[in-house]
Amino acid sequence: MLIKISNLITPEIYEVIYRMGHLDELVIADANYMASAMSKKVVYSYTKENHKLLAEILKYFPLDNDEEFPVTIMSLDYGIYEEPQIWNDYQNVLKNVPSPAPLILNRVSRKEFYQRTRDAYATIQTSDPRVMGDIIIRKGFVFSDITNA
């Protein structure tokens, strides 16, 4: 065990987010998502609440500030008429992320979401059973003070 390291993030997840570059996208997929069929690289997390995993990842993962929407979800599906609670959970996580502009959930069609999943650097498949719990985050720059390097 290590100190102050989240038990929600597996070593494989740490490796994925470490190796990602600027503009790479990461999908956090709920238990219903067909991650193995849609993604080039899939790692697993046993978390039952995607928003908690998102909050932990965002402690290490800078969102892309050059993009209007660095956080994306899939639009409501046919037959689902109310916004899922998980979207509110995601929005509450994003309120605590430092950003030059308010972070909002960008909604895209199922077709666009699937294409972005195929193009994403990796997908984290979770055990979250809630529908419409899939989210894409785009990585930004890690700024450092090169004068003190």
NUKE-668209 format. One record per residue: x, y negated, z negated of N, C-alpha, C, O in turn. Coordinates in steps of 0.05 Angstrom, whole numbers, plus 5000, padded with zeros to 4 digits. Layout:
% NUKE-668209
neast|nnorth|nup|caeast|canorth|caup|ceast|cnorth|cup|oeast|onorth|oup
X|Y|Z|X|Y|Z|X|Y|Z|X|Y|Z
...
END
This chain:
% NUKE-668209
neast|nnorth|nup|caeast|canorth|caup|ceast|cnorth|cup|oeast|onorth|oup
5017|5024|5000|5000|5000|5000|5018|4975|5000|5040|4975|4990
5007|4954|5011|5021|4928|5011|5003|4908|4997|4979|4912|4994
5016|4887|4988|5002|4866|4974|4991|4845|4993|5004|4837|5012
4966|4836|4988|4953|4814|5003|4949|4821|5032|4947|4802|5049
4947|4846|5039|4941|4854|5066|4913|4866|5066|4907|4883|5049
4896|4857|5084|4868|4867|5085|4867|4896|5090|4881|4907|5108
4850|4910|5075|4846|4939|5081|4826|4942|5104|4821|4965|5112
4815|4921|5114|4797|4922|5137|4812|4924|5163|4802|4933|5184
4838|4916|5163|4854|4916|5187|4874|4939|5186|4891|4940|5168
4871|4957|5204|4889|4980|5205|4916|4972|5217|4918|4951|5229
4937|4988|5213|4962|4982|5226|4960|4979|5256|4974|4963|5268
4942|4995|5269|4939|4993|5298|4927|4966|5306|4934|4955|5326
4909|4956|5289|4897|4929|5295|4918|4908|5292|4919|4890|5308
4934|4909|5270|4956|4890|5267|4974|4890|5291|4982|4869|5301
4980|4914|5301|4998|4915|5325|4985|4902|5349|4998|4887|5363
4960|4907|5353|4946|4896|5376|4946|4865|5375|4953|4852|5394
4938|4854|5352|4936|4825|5351|4964|4812|5351|4967|4789|5360
4984|4826|5342|5012|4816|5343|5022|4815|5372|5035|4795|5379
5015|4835|5387|5026|4837|5415|5010|4820|5435|5020|4816|5457
4987|4811|5428|4971|4795|5446|4984|4768|5451|4998|4757|5434
4980|4758|5475|4991|4732|5483|4969|4711|5486|4945|4717|5484
4977|4687|5491|4959|4665|5496|4939|4672|5518|4948|4681|5539
4914|4667|5514|4892|4672|5532|4883|4701|5533|4863|4707|5546
4897|4720|5520|4887|4747|5519|4862|4748|5502|4858|4732|5484
4844|4766|5509|4819|4768|5495|4817|4794|5479|4828|4815|5488
4804|4793|5456|4800|4816|5439|4770|4819|5434|4756|4800|5428
4761|4844|5438|4733|4850|5433|4731|4864|5406|4746|4883|5401
4712|4856|5390|4704|4870|5366|4676|4882|5373|4657|4867|5376
4675|4908|5375|4650|4921|5384|4637|4936|5361|4650|4948|5344
4610|4935|5361|4595|4950|5341|4595|4980|5348|4605|4988|5368
4583|4995|5330|4583|5025|5334|4567|5034|5358|4572|5056|5368
4549|5017|5368|4533|5024|5391|4548|5020|5418|4539|5031|5438
4569|5005|5418|4582|4997|5443|4598|5020|5455|4611|5035|5440
4598|5022|5481|4613|5043|5494|4641|5035|5500|4649|5032|5523
4656|5030|5479|4683|5019|5481|4702|5036|5498|4717|5026|5514
4701|5062|5494|4719|5080|5509|4714|5079|5539|4733|5082|5554
4690|5075|5547|4684|5073|5576|4690|5046|5587|4694|5043|5612
4690|5025|5571|4692|4998|5581|4720|4985|5578|4726|4966|5591
4736|4997|5561|4761|4983|5553|4786|5000|5560|4786|5024|5560
4807|4985|5567|4833|4998|5573|4846|5008|5548|4859|5029|5548
4843|4994|5526|4856|5001|5501|4835|4998|5478|4822|4977|5475
4831|5020|5463|4812|5019|5441|4826|5028|5416|4840|5048|5415
4822|5012|5395|4831|5020|5368|4806|5020|5350|4786|5008|5357
4808|5033|5327|4785|5037|5311|4788|5025|5283|4809|5023|5272
4765|5016|5273|4762|5006|5246|4737|5018|5234|4717|5020|5247
4738|5025|5209|4715|5037|5196|4698|5016|5182|4680|5023|5166
4703|4991|5187|4687|4970|5174|4658|4973|5183|4653|4979|5207
4640|4968|5165|4612|4969|5171|4600|4941|5176|4576|4939|5181
4617|4921|5175|4607|4893|5179|4627|4878|5196|4648|4869|5186
4621|4875|5221|4640|4863|5240|4648|4834|5232|4671|4827|5236
4630|4819|5220|4637|4792|5213|4659|4791|5192|4675|4772|5191
4660|4811|5174|4681|4812|5154|4708|4818|5167|4728|4807|5160
4708|4836|5187|4732|4841|5202|4741|4817|5217|4765|4810|5218
4722|4803|5230|4728|4778|5244|4742|4758|5226|4762|4746|5233
4731|4754|5202|4742|4735|5183|4771|4742|5176|4788|4725|5174
4776|4768|5172|4803|4776|5165|4822|4772|5189|4845|4763|5185
4814|4779|5213|4831|4776|5236|4837|4746|5241|4860|4740|5248
4818|4729|5237|4822|4700|5242|4841|4687|5222|4849|4664|5226
4849|4702|5201|4870|4692|5183|4897|4692|5197|4915|4677|5190
4900|4709|5218|4925|4713|5232|4924|4704|5261|4945|4700|5274
4900|4702|5271|4895|4700|5300|4886|4672|5307|4864|4664|5300
4903|4656|5321|4894|4629|5329|4875|4630|5352|4880|4644|5372
4853|4617|5350|4834|4615|5372|4844|4595|5393|4858|4576|5386
4837|4599|5418|4846|4582|5440|4831|4555|5438|4807|4554|5442
4846|4534|5432|4834|4507|5431|4832|4493|5458|4819|4473|5460
4844|4505|5478|4842|4494|5505|4816|4502|5519|4810|4492|5540
4803|4521|5507|4778|4532|5519|4754|4520|5504|4755|4519|5479
4733|4513|5518|4709|4503|5505|4697|4524|5487|4686|4518|5466
4697|4549|5497|4685|4571|5482|4704|4594|5478|4705|4612|5494
4720|4593|5456|4739|4615|5452|4726|4639|5439|4739|4660|5434
4700|4637|5433|4685|4659|5420|4660|4664|5436|4644|4646|5441
4656|4689|5444|4634|4696|5462|4619|4721|5452|4630|4740|5442
4592|4719|5456|4575|4742|5450|4558|4747|5475|4557|4731|5494
4544|4770|5475|4526|4777|5496|4499|4766|5491|4489|4767|5469
4486|4755|5512|4459|4744|5509|4440|4766|5500|4446|4790|5502
4417|4758|5490|4397|4777|5480|4389|4797|5502|4386|4789|5525
4387|4821|5494|4379|4843|5512|4349|4843|5516|4334|4831|5501
4341|4857|5537|4313|4861|5542|4300|4875|5518|4311|4895|5508
4278|4864|5509|4264|4877|5487|4273|4867|5459|4261|4874|5439
4294|4850|5458|4302|4838|5433|4295|4809|5434|4306|4794|5451
4278|4800|5416|4267|4773|5418|4277|4754|5396|4273|4730|5398
4288|4765|5375|4298|4749|5354|4329|4751|5353|4340|4772|5358
4341|4729|5347|4371|4729|5344|4379|4747|5321|4367|4745|5299
4397|4765|5325|4406|4783|5304|4420|4768|5281|4433|4747|5286
4417|4778|5257|4429|4766|5234|4460|4764|5237|4472|4745|5227
4471|4783|5250|4501|4783|5253|4510|4758|5267|4533|4749|5262
4494|4746|5285|4502|4721|5297|4505|4699|5277|4524|4683|5279
4487|4698|5258|4490|4678|5236|4514|4684|5219|4529|4666|5210
4520|4710|5215|4544|4718|5200|4569|4709|5214|4587|4698|5202
4569|4712|5241|4592|4703|5256|4595|4673|5254|4617|4662|5250
4573|4658|5257|4574|4629|5256|4584|4619|5229|4599|4600|5228
4576|4633|5208|4586|4626|5181|4616|4630|5178|4630|4615|5165
4626|4651|5190|4655|4656|5191|4669|4634|5206|4689|4623|5196
4658|4626|5229|4671|4606|5246|4671|4578|5233|4689|4562|5239
4653|4573|5215|4652|4547|5201|4677|4543|5184|4685|4520|5178
4689|4565|5176|4713|4564|5158|4739|4564|5174|4761|4566|5161
4738|4564|5200|4762|4565|5217|4770|4537|5225|4754|4523|5237
4794|4528|5219|4803|4501|5227|4802|4500|5258|4812|4517|5272
4790|4478|5268|4788|4475|5297|4783|4445|5303|4769|4432|5287
4794|4435|5325|4790|4407|5332|4760|4401|5339|4752|4378|5337
4745|4421|5347|4717|4417|5353|4701|4440|5340|4713|4461|5334
4676|4436|5334|4660|4458|5322|4660|4482|5340|4658|4481|5364
4663|4505|5327|4664|4531|5342|4635|4541|5343|4622|4545|5323
4626|4546|5368|4600|4557|5372|4602|4583|5387|4622|4588|5401
4581|4600|5385|4581|4625|5399|4572|4620|5428|4549|4612|5432
4589|4626|5447|4583|4624|5475|4567|4649|5483|4577|4672|5477
4544|4646|5495|4528|4669|5503|4531|4673|5533|4527|4655|5549
4538|4698|5540|4540|4705|5569|4523|4729|5575|4514|4743|5556
4517|4733|5600|4500|4756|5608|4514|4783|5601|4539|4784|5597
4499|4803|5600|4509|4830|5595|4531|4837|5616|4552|4847|5610
4525|4831|5642|4544|4837|5663|4570|4823|5659|4592|4835|5662
4570|4797|5653|4594|4782|5648|4609|4792|5623|4633|4794|5623
4594|4798|5602|4606|4809|5578|4621|4835|5584|4644|4838|5575
4608|4853|5598|4621|4878|5605|4646|4874|5622|4666|4887|5617
4645|4855|5640|4669|4850|5657|4692|4839|5639|4715|4847|5643
4685|4822|5621|4706|4811|5603|4717|4832|5585|4740|4831|5578
4700|4851|5577|4710|4874|5561|4730|4890|5577|4751|4898|5566
4724|4895|5602|4742|4910|5619|4769|4896|5623|4790|4909|5624
4768|4869|5623|4792|4853|5627|4806|4847|5601|4829|4837|5601
4794|4852|5578|4805|4845|5552|4831|4860|5546|4835|4882|5557
4847|4849|5530|4872|4862|5521|4865|4888|5507|4878|4909|5512
4845|4887|5489|4838|4911|5473|4810|4907|5462|4799|4885|5460
4799|4930|5453|4774|4930|5439|4778|4944|5412|4791|4965|5410
4766|4932|5391|4765|4945|5365|4737|4957|5362|4718|4942|5361
4735|4983|5360|4709|4996|5356|4705|4999|5326|4722|5010|5312
4682|4989|5316|4677|4991|5287|4654|5010|5282|4643|5023|5300
4646|5012|5256|4624|5028|5248|4599|5011|5242|4580|5021|5231
4600|4986|5250|4577|4968|5245|4553|4977|5261|4555|4978|5286
4531|4985|5249|4508|4996|5263|4489|4975|5275|4471|4982|5290
4494|4950|5269|4475|4929|5277|4477|4924|5308|4499|4924|5319
4454|4920|5320|4454|4915|5349|4463|4887|5355|4461|4869|5338
4474|4883|5379|4484|4857|5388|4506|4846|5371|4509|4822|5368
4522|4864|5359|4544|4856|5342|4571|4854|5356|4592|4851|5343
4571|4855|5382|4596|4853|5398|4604|4824|5401|4588|4807|5406
4630|4819|5400|4641|4792|5402|4668|4793|5415|4684|4812|5411
4674|4772|5431|4700|4769|5444|4713|4744|5433|4701|4723|5432
4739|4746|5425|4754|4722|5417|4778|4720|5435|4791|4739|5442
4784|4695|5442|4807|4689|5459|4830|4677|5443|4826|4658|5427
4853|4688|5446|4876|4680|5430|4888|4654|5441|4891|4650|5465
4896|4637|5423|4909|4611|5430|4938|4612|5424|4950|4633|5419
4950|4588|5424|4979|4586|5418|4984|4587|5388|4967|4580|5372
5008|4597|5382|5018|4595|5355|5039|4573|5356|5060|4576|5367
5032|4550|5344|5050|4527|5344|5069|4530|5321|5061|4538|5299
5094|4523|5326|5114|4523|5304|5130|4498|5307|5132|4486|5328
5142|4491|5285|5160|4467|5284|5188|4475|5292|5203|4486|5276
5194|4471|5318|5220|4481|5328|5243|4464|5318|5266|4473|5320
5238|4441|5307|5260|4425|5296|5271|4437|5271|5295|4432|5264
5255|4453|5257|5264|4465|5232|5270|4495|5235|5272|4510|5216
5273|4503|5260|5278|4532|5265|5305|4541|5257|5312|4564|5260
END
